[in-house]
Amino acid sequence: MRFGYLAVFIAALTTSAMAIEDSRVPGGVAIIPIEPDSRPTFDGKPVLTIKDNGQDLAVVGLPLSLEPGTHQLQNMGKQIPFEVRSKKYLEQRIYLKNQRHVTPNTLDLDRIKGESKRQRGALDAFDGELDTIRLILPVEGPISGPFGKRRFFNDQPRRPHSGTDIAAPTGTPIKAAARGRITLVGDFFFNGRLVVIDHGEGLKTMYNHMDQIDVREGQVVKQGQPIGTVGATGRVTGAHLHLGVILNGVSVDPSLFVPEINSLPQ
């Protein structure tokens, strides 16, 4: 079953409508009308498409690194221009006791390189049919790390925060945000124990810093099914779930797909 968009609304075929912003900012999503039965691309990557009342629409993830201004969606040999507005994200300063999580040594860098290749392969994949775009909150708790924050580890600048951190005690069950196939399970240097779920057509969710993992690669899980528990593995200062939402290979603001995030305390 697939879901359709109308302006800034996503209307589920069997459930009530859920609003989602057409948020054309770095880290946001652009919803763009396209010609029927086409397969548009952005930055060389295919993007998710849906139908609403006979109108085909492209749902484009916009990377945090994207410069504001005019950008182009490629479709059937044509360019569809759209504007991206600027957005200023807050800063976050984090102090870590483990200096290697700030400045990895040579062996760490070799490990990180291999892990990044595995992760990139899982996040860039584009296959499978989308069942639903209505994602549920995997775990409840206060927001300890908002999406997009410019991060400084021990006063050294690093990449902006690519997900939303939700604080919860170690051992708290984590639920799958939607039906999908497990495409990556691992224990990574920075991200700790993690799971990636591919929901189809370039939409994925990522769960980092887990304590226990209860699924395996290739397994299909249902929405709401337990996949493991919250932990404090990898580069962390305490137990929490890092929830990432990935669209056409780039991380976007999870609150655009999980509106319950906006009601969590900070």
C-alpha positions in Angstrom: 0.0 0.0 0.0 1.3 3.5 -0.9 0.4 6.9 0.4 -0.2 10.2 -1.5 0.6 13.8 -0.9 -1.5 16.9 -1.4 0.4 20.2 -0.9 1.9 19.9 2.6 -0.3 16.9 3.6 0.3 13.2 3.4 -3.0 11.4 3.4 -2.9 7.7 4.2 -5.3 5.5 2.2 -6.6 3.8 5.3 -5.9 6.2 8.1 -6.5 9.9 8.9 -4.3 12.5 7.2 -1.0 13.5 8.7 0.7 16.8 8.0 4.2 17.0 6.7 6.1 20.1 5.7 7.3 20.7 2.2 10.4 22.0 4.0 12.8 23.3 1.3 15.8 24.0 3.6 19.1 22.1 4.1 18.1 18.9 6.0 14.5 19.2 4.8 12.3 17.8 2.0 11.0 19.2 -1.2 7.7 17.8 -2.7 7.7 18.6 -6.5 5.1 17.8 -9.2 6.5 15.7 -12.0 5.3 14.0 -15.2 3.5 10.7 -14.9 5.5 7.4 -14.6 8.9 9.1 -14.6 11.9 8.4 -12.4 13.5 11.7 -11.4 16.9 12.2 -9.9 18.6 14.7 -7.6 22.3 15.0 -7.4 22.6 11.9 -9.5 20.4 9.8 -7.2 16.9 8.5 -7.8 14.2 9.9 -5.5 11.0 8.6 -4.0 7.9 9.2 -6.1 4.2 8.9 -5.2 0.8 9.7 -6.7 -2.0 12.0 -5.4 -5.2 12.2 -7.3 -3.5 11.2 -10.5 -0.6 13.7 -9.9 2.9 12.3 -9.7 5.1 13.9 -7.1 8.8 13.6 -6.3 9.8 13.6 -2.6 13.3 14.9 -2.4 15.7 14.7 0.6 17.9 17.8 0.8 21.3 17.3 2.5 22.4 19.5 5.4 25.4 20.6 3.3 23.2 22.0 0.5 23.8 25.6 -0.3 20.7 27.8 -0.3 19.6 29.0 -3.7 18.2 27.5 -6.9 18.6 23.7 -7.5 17.5 21.3 -10.2 15.5 18.1 -10.1 16.3 16.1 -13.2 13.4 14.4 -14.9 13.0 12.8 -18.3 15.8 14.9 -19.8 14.4 18.1 -18.3 15.4 20.3 -15.3 12.8 21.3 -12.8 14.2 24.3 -10.8 13.2 24.8 -7.1 14.4 27.1 -4.4 16.1 26.1 -1.2 16.0 28.6 1.7 18.7 29.0 4.3 18.2 27.7 7.9 20.4 28.4 10.9 20.8 25.5 13.2 21.9 25.8 16.8 25.3 24.7 18.1 26.1 21.9 20.5 29.3 21.4 22.5 30.0 17.9 23.7 32.9 16.9 26.0 34.2 13.4 25.8 36.6 11.5 28.1 37.7 9.2 25.3 40.0 11.3 23.3 40.1 8.7 20.5 36.4 9.6 19.8 37.6 13.1 19.1 40.9 12.3 17.3 41.0 8.6 16.2 44.4 6.9 15.9 45.6 5.2 12.7 44.0 1.8 13.5 40.7 3.6 14.4 40.8 5.4 11.1 41.2 2.1 9.1 38.2 0.7 11.0 36.1 3.9 10.4 36.9 3.8 6.7 35.6 0.2 6.4 32.5 0.9 8.5 31.7 4.1 6.5 31.8 2.1 3.2 29.4 -0.5 4.6 27.1 2.2 6.0 27.2 4.2 2.7 26.2 1.1 0.7 23.2 0.5 2.9 22.0 4.1 2.9 22.5 4.7 -0.8 20.6 1.6 -1.9 17.3 2.3 -3.8 15.0 -0.7 -4.1 11.9 -2.3 -2.7 8.4 -1.0 -2.7 7.4 1.6 -0.1 4.7 0.3 2.2 4.1 3.5 4.2 5.7 6.8 4.9 4.0 7.2 8.2 6.8 6.6 10.7 6.1 6.0 14.4 8.2 7.1 17.3 10.7 4.2 18.1 11.1 5.2 21.8 9.9 8.0 24.1 12.0 10.3 26.1 13.4 13.8 26.1 15.3 15.2 23.1 19.0 15.3 24.1 20.4 16.1 20.6 18.2 17.9 18.0 18.7 17.4 14.3 21.0 19.7 12.4 23.0 21.1 15.4 26.5 22.2 14.6 28.6 20.0 16.9 31.9 20.6 18.6 33.6 17.7 20.3 36.1 19.0 23.0 35.9 22.3 21.1 36.8 20.8 17.8 34.2 21.3 15.0 32.6 18.2 13.4 29.8 17.5 11.0 26.2 18.7 11.9 24.1 16.2 13.8 22.4 13.9 11.2 19.6 12.6 13.4 17.6 13.2 16.5 18.8 11.9 19.9 16.2 10.6 22.3 17.4 10.0 25.9 16.1 6.8 27.5 17.5 4.3 30.0 19.7 1.5 28.8 17.5 -1.5 28.1 14.5 0.5 26.9 12.9 -1.4 23.9 13.2 0.2 20.5 10.4 -0.2 17.9 10.7 -0.3 14.2 9.4 3.0 12.8 7.8 1.3 9.8 7.7 -2.0 8.0 10.9 -2.8 6.2 13.9 -5.0 5.6 17.0 -5.0 7.9 19.9 -4.1 5.6 22.7 -3.3 8.1 23.5 -4.6 11.6 26.9 -3.8 13.2 29.0 -2.4 16.0 30.7 0.7 14.7 33.4 3.0 16.2 31.3 6.2 16.3 27.7 4.9 16.0 28.0 1.9 18.3 25.6 -1.0 17.8 23.3 0.0 15.0 20.5 -1.2 12.8 19.4 0.2 9.4 15.9 -0.5 8.1 15.1 -0.1 4.4 11.5 0.9 4.0 11.6 1.0 0.1 12.3 3.5 -2.6 15.2 5.2 -0.8 13.4 5.8 2.6 15.4 4.3 5.5 15.6 4.7 9.3 18.8 4.2 11.3 19.1 3.4 15.0 22.5 4.0 16.7 24.1 3.4 20.1 22.0 0.4 20.8 22.7 -1.9 23.7 21.1 -5.1 22.4 20.2 -5.9 18.8 17.4 -8.5 18.3 17.2 -8.6 14.5 19.5 -9.8 11.7 20.3 -8.6 8.2 17.8 -9.6 5.6 15.0 -9.9 8.2 11.7 -8.2 7.4 10.1 -6.4 10.4 6.7 -4.9 11.0 6.0 -1.4 12.1 6.2 -1.3 15.9 8.1 -4.6 16.1 10.9 -4.6 18.8 14.4 -4.5 17.1 16.6 -4.1 20.2 17.2 -1.8 23.2 18.6 1.6 23.9 22.2 1.7 25.0 25.4 3.8 25.3 27.7 2.3 22.7 30.0 4.2 20.4 30.6 7.9 20.8 28.2 8.9 23.5 28.0 10.7 26.8 25.0 8.7 28.0 22.3 6.2 27.1 20.1 7.4 24.2 18.8 6.4 20.7 20.1 8.3 17.7 17.2 8.1 15.2 18.2 8.9 11.6 15.8 9.2 8.7 17.4 8.9 5.2 15.9 9.8 1.9 17.7 9.4 -1.4 20.9 8.8 0.5 20.9 11.9 2.6 19.9 12.5 6.3 16.8 14.6 6.8 15.0 16.0 9.8 13.2 13.0 11.5 10.5 15.3 12.8 9.2 15.7 9.2 8.3 12.0 9.2 7.7 11.5 12.9 5.7 14.5 14.1 5.5 13.1 17.7 9.2 14.2 18.0 7.9 17.8 18.2 6.0 17.0 21.4 8.9 15.4 23.2 10.4 17.5 26.0 13.9 19.0 25.5 
